[in-house]
Amino acid sequence: MTTAPLARPMEAEDLARAREMVQMILRGWGFMTWDQLLSDEIVLTLRLGAIEFSQITNSVAIDGSRQFFGRADVKSVLKDIYPALRDSLSVTTELISGYDVVLLGKWSVPWTKENAEASSLPVALYLGFDNEGKVEAMTIAAVDLQSMSQSIRAAALNGAG
């Protein structure tokens, strides 16, 4: 019988160092280049549902998601959508655990119809950093609050029973 070593949970000191590194990167995000931010093997997943970017609408999966692999492809997509992210996304909550970050916020989506007001959609951004401070996984997703609240409620009920 062979045994595989279990992944050791991060120690408090390791968590503190990771959190400090991630916060420093998030503060300097606007001053860093994509080459400084992204690892060579990054994977970007977009799950935007009703939000559409004309630059990336080709070859979207049935579930409305799209994945991009490698720094060159991800950098190209981010260059196209970053102005919309910067101008229309407001982050309201930041959750950091080790090298993982979740930014929750709302995306203001302008209506294309005349005299219509803009609406906002809840959005989550997940960033997974490697231990060198480069983003190796990124997901930008529209959040269905009703499904999320049902999942939380079900988990709470199952945990209580």
TORKOL-4160 file (C-alpha; in steps of 0.2 Angstrom, whole numbers, padded with zeros to 4 digits, m for minus):
161
<pt num="1" X="0000" Y="0000" Z="0000"/>
<pt num="2" X="0007" Y="0017" Z="m0005"/>
<pt num="3" X="0002" Y="0033" Z="0003"/>
<pt num="4" X="0002" Y="0050" Z="m0005"/>
<pt num="5" X="0007" Y="0065" Z="0005"/>
<pt num="6" X="m0007" Y="0077" Z="0009"/>
<pt num="7" X="m0006" Y="0095" Z="0004"/>
<pt num="8" X="m0002" Y="0104" Z="0020"/>
<pt num="9" X="m0014" Y="0118" Z="0024"/>
<pt num="10" X="m0005" Y="0135" Z="0024"/>
<pt num="11" X="0002" Y="0140" Z="0041"/>
<pt num="12" X="m0003" Y="0157" Z="0048"/>
<pt num="13" X="0014" Y="0165" Z="0043"/>
<pt num="14" X="0012" Y="0159" Z="0025"/>
<pt num="15" X="m0006" Y="0165" Z="0024"/>
<pt num="16" X="0000" Y="0182" Z="0031"/>
<pt num="17" X="0014" Y="0184" Z="0018"/>
<pt num="18" X="0002" Y="0178" Z="0004"/>
<pt num="19" X="m0011" Y="0191" Z="0009"/>
<pt num="20" X="0002" Y="0205" Z="0010"/>
<pt num="21" X="0009" Y="0201" Z="m0007"/>
<pt num="22" X="m0009" Y="0200" Z="m0015"/>
<pt num="23" X="m0014" Y="0216" Z="m0007"/>
<pt num="24" X="0002" Y="0225" Z="m0013"/>
<pt num="25" X="m0001" Y="0218" Z="m0031"/>
<pt num="26" X="m0020" Y="0224" Z="m0030"/>
<pt num="27" X="m0015" Y="0241" Z="m0025"/>
<pt num="28" X="m0002" Y="0243" Z="m0039"/>
<pt num="29" X="m0013" Y="0234" Z="m0052"/>
<pt num="30" X="m0015" Y="0250" Z="m0063"/>
<pt num="31" X="0004" Y="0253" Z="m0063"/>
<pt num="32" X="0009" Y="0236" Z="m0069"/>
<pt num="33" X="0010" Y="0229" Z="m0086"/>
<pt num="34" X="0000" Y="0213" Z="m0092"/>
<pt num="35" X="0017" Y="0204" Z="m0093"/>
<pt num="36" X="0021" Y="0209" Z="m0075"/>
<pt num="37" X="0004" Y="0203" Z="m0069"/>
<pt num="38" X="0001" Y="0187" Z="m0079"/>
<pt num="39" X="0009" Y="0170" Z="m0078"/>
<pt num="40" X="0014" Y="0161" Z="m0094"/>
<pt num="41" X="0001" Y="0148" Z="m0091"/>
<pt num="42" X="m0013" Y="0159" Z="m0086"/>
<pt num="43" X="m0031" Y="0153" Z="m0089"/>
<pt num="44" X="m0045" Y="0166" Z="m0091"/>
<pt num="45" X="m0063" Y="0161" Z="m0090"/>
<pt num="46" X="m0077" Y="0173" Z="m0094"/>
<pt num="47" X="m0095" Y="0168" Z="m0089"/>
<pt num="48" X="m0104" Y="0184" Z="m0092"/>
<pt num="49" X="m0121" Y="0178" Z="m0097"/>
<pt num="50" X="m0131" Y="0193" Z="m0103"/>
<pt num="51" X="m0115" Y="0204" Z="m0104"/>
<pt num="52" X="m0108" Y="0204" Z="m0121"/>
<pt num="53" X="m0092" Y="0210" Z="m0128"/>
<pt num="54" X="m0092" Y="0211" Z="m0147"/>
<pt num="55" X="m0073" Y="0207" Z="m0147"/>
<pt num="56" X="m0076" Y="0189" Z="m0139"/>
<pt num="57" X="m0093" Y="0184" Z="m0145"/>
<pt num="58" X="m0087" Y="0171" Z="m0157"/>
<pt num="59" X="m0085" Y="0153" Z="m0151"/>
<pt num="60" X="m0094" Y="0156" Z="m0134"/>
<pt num="61" X="m0099" Y="0139" Z="m0126"/>
<pt num="62" X="m0117" Y="0134" Z="m0124"/>
<pt num="63" X="m0117" Y="0139" Z="m0105"/>
<pt num="64" X="m0111" Y="0157" Z="m0111"/>
<pt num="65" X="m0093" Y="0154" Z="m0105"/>
<pt num="66" X="m0077" Y="0156" Z="m0114"/>
<pt num="67" X="m0059" Y="0151" Z="m0109"/>
<pt num="68" X="m0043" Y="0158" Z="m0115"/>
<pt num="69" X="m0026" Y="0150" Z="m0112"/>
<pt num="70" X="m0008" Y="0157" Z="m0111"/>
<pt num="71" X="m0002" Y="0175" Z="m0108"/>
<pt num="72" X="m0003" Y="0180" Z="m0126"/>
<pt num="73" X="m0021" Y="0176" Z="m0129"/>
<pt num="74" X="m0027" Y="0182" Z="m0111"/>
<pt num="75" X="m0017" Y="0198" Z="m0113"/>
<pt num="76" X="m0026" Y="0201" Z="m0130"/>
<pt num="77" X="m0043" Y="0198" Z="m0122"/>
<pt num="78" X="m0039" Y="0209" Z="m0107"/>
<pt num="79" X="m0033" Y="0223" Z="m0118"/>
<pt num="80" X="m0050" Y="0223" Z="m0127"/>
<pt num="81" X="m0061" Y="0222" Z="m0112"/>
<pt num="82" X="m0051" Y="0231" Z="m0098"/>
<pt num="83" X="m0057" Y="0249" Z="m0103"/>
<pt num="84" X="m0075" Y="0242" Z="m0100"/>
<pt num="85" X="m0070" Y="0234" Z="m0084"/>
<pt num="86" X="m0061" Y="0250" Z="m0078"/>
<pt num="87" X="m0075" Y="0261" Z="m0082"/>
<pt num="88" X="m0091" Y="0251" Z="m0078"/>
<pt num="89" X="m0086" Y="0239" Z="m0063"/>
<pt num="90" X="m0086" Y="0245" Z="m0045"/>
<pt num="91" X="m0079" Y="0233" Z="m0033"/>
<pt num="92" X="m0089" Y="0232" Z="m0016"/>
<pt num="93" X="m0081" Y="0217" Z="m0007"/>
<pt num="94" X="m0063" Y="0210" Z="m0007"/>
<pt num="95" X="m0060" Y="0192" Z="0000"/>
<pt num="96" X="m0043" Y="0186" Z="0001"/>
<pt num="97" X="m0037" Y="0169" Z="0007"/>
<pt num="98" X="m0019" Y="0165" Z="0004"/>
<pt num="99" X="m0015" Y="0167" Z="m0015"/>
<pt num="100" X="m0034" Y="0167" Z="m0020"/>
<pt num="101" X="m0044" Y="0183" Z="m0021"/>
<pt num="102" X="m0062" Y="0186" Z="m0025"/>
<pt num="103" X="m0068" Y="0203" Z="m0029"/>
<pt num="104" X="m0087" Y="0206" Z="m0029"/>
<pt num="105" X="m0095" Y="0221" Z="m0036"/>
<pt num="106" X="m0108" Y="0227" Z="m0049"/>
<pt num="107" X="m0106" Y="0230" Z="m0067"/>
<pt num="108" X="m0115" Y="0245" Z="m0074"/>
<pt num="109" X="m0122" Y="0241" Z="m0091"/>
<pt num="110" X="m0128" Y="0255" Z="m0102"/>
<pt num="111" X="m0144" Y="0251" Z="m0112"/>
<pt num="112" X="m0142" Y="0253" Z="m0131"/>
<pt num="113" X="m0160" Y="0259" Z="m0132"/>
<pt num="114" X="m0164" Y="0278" Z="m0132"/>
<pt num="115" X="m0169" Y="0286" Z="m0116"/>
<pt num="116" X="m0166" Y="0270" Z="m0106"/>
<pt num="117" X="m0157" Y="0270" Z="m0090"/>
<pt num="118" X="m0141" Y="0259" Z="m0086"/>
<pt num="119" X="m0144" Y="0244" Z="m0076"/>
<pt num="120" X="m0131" Y="0235" Z="m0065"/>
<pt num="121" X="m0127" Y="0216" Z="m0064"/>
<pt num="122" X="m0118" Y="0208" Z="m0049"/>
<pt num="123" X="m0101" Y="0202" Z="m0055"/>
<pt num="124" X="m0087" Y="0191" Z="m0046"/>
<pt num="125" X="m0069" Y="0191" Z="m0051"/>
<pt num="126" X="m0058" Y="0177" Z="m0046"/>
<pt num="127" X="m0039" Y="0179" Z="m0046"/>
<pt num="128" X="m0028" Y="0165" Z="m0042"/>
<pt num="129" X="m0010" Y="0170" Z="m0039"/>
<pt num="130" X="0006" Y="0159" Z="m0040"/>
<pt num="131" X="0019" Y="0161" Z="m0026"/>
<pt num="132" X="0029" Y="0173" Z="m0037"/>
<pt num="133" X="0014" Y="0185" Z="m0037"/>
<pt num="134" X="0008" Y="0182" Z="m0055"/>
<pt num="135" X="m0010" Y="0178" Z="m0059"/>
<pt num="136" X="m0012" Y="0160" Z="m0065"/>
<pt num="137" X="m0031" Y="0159" Z="m0065"/>
<pt num="138" X="m0044" Y="0173" Z="m0068"/>
<pt num="139" X="m0063" Y="0171" Z="m0069"/>
<pt num="140" X="m0074" Y="0185" Z="m0073"/>
<pt num="141" X="m0092" Y="0180" Z="m0070"/>
<pt num="142" X="m0110" Y="0187" Z="m0069"/>
<pt num="143" X="m0117" Y="0181" Z="m0053"/>
<pt num="144" X="m0135" Y="0175" Z="m0051"/>
<pt num="145" X="m0140" Y="0180" Z="m0034"/>
<pt num="146" X="m0155" Y="0170" Z="m0033"/>
<pt num="147" X="m0146" Y="0154" Z="m0037"/>
<pt num="148" X="m0132" Y="0159" Z="m0025"/>
<pt num="149" X="m0144" Y="0162" Z="m0011"/>
<pt num="150" X="m0153" Y="0146" Z="m0014"/>
<pt num="151" X="m0136" Y="0136" Z="m0013"/>
<pt num="152" X="m0131" Y="0145" Z="0003"/>
<pt num="153" X="m0148" Y="0141" Z="0011"/>
<pt num="154" X="m0147" Y="0123" Z="0006"/>
<pt num="155" X="m0129" Y="0121" Z="0013"/>
<pt num="156" X="m0135" Y="0129" Z="0029"/>
<pt num="157" X="m0150" Y="0118" Z="0031"/>
<pt num="158" X="m0139" Y="0102" Z="0026"/>
<pt num="159" X="m0126" Y="0107" Z="0039"/>
<pt num="160" X="m0139" Y="0110" Z="0052"/>
<pt num="161" X="m0147" Y="0094" Z="0050"/>
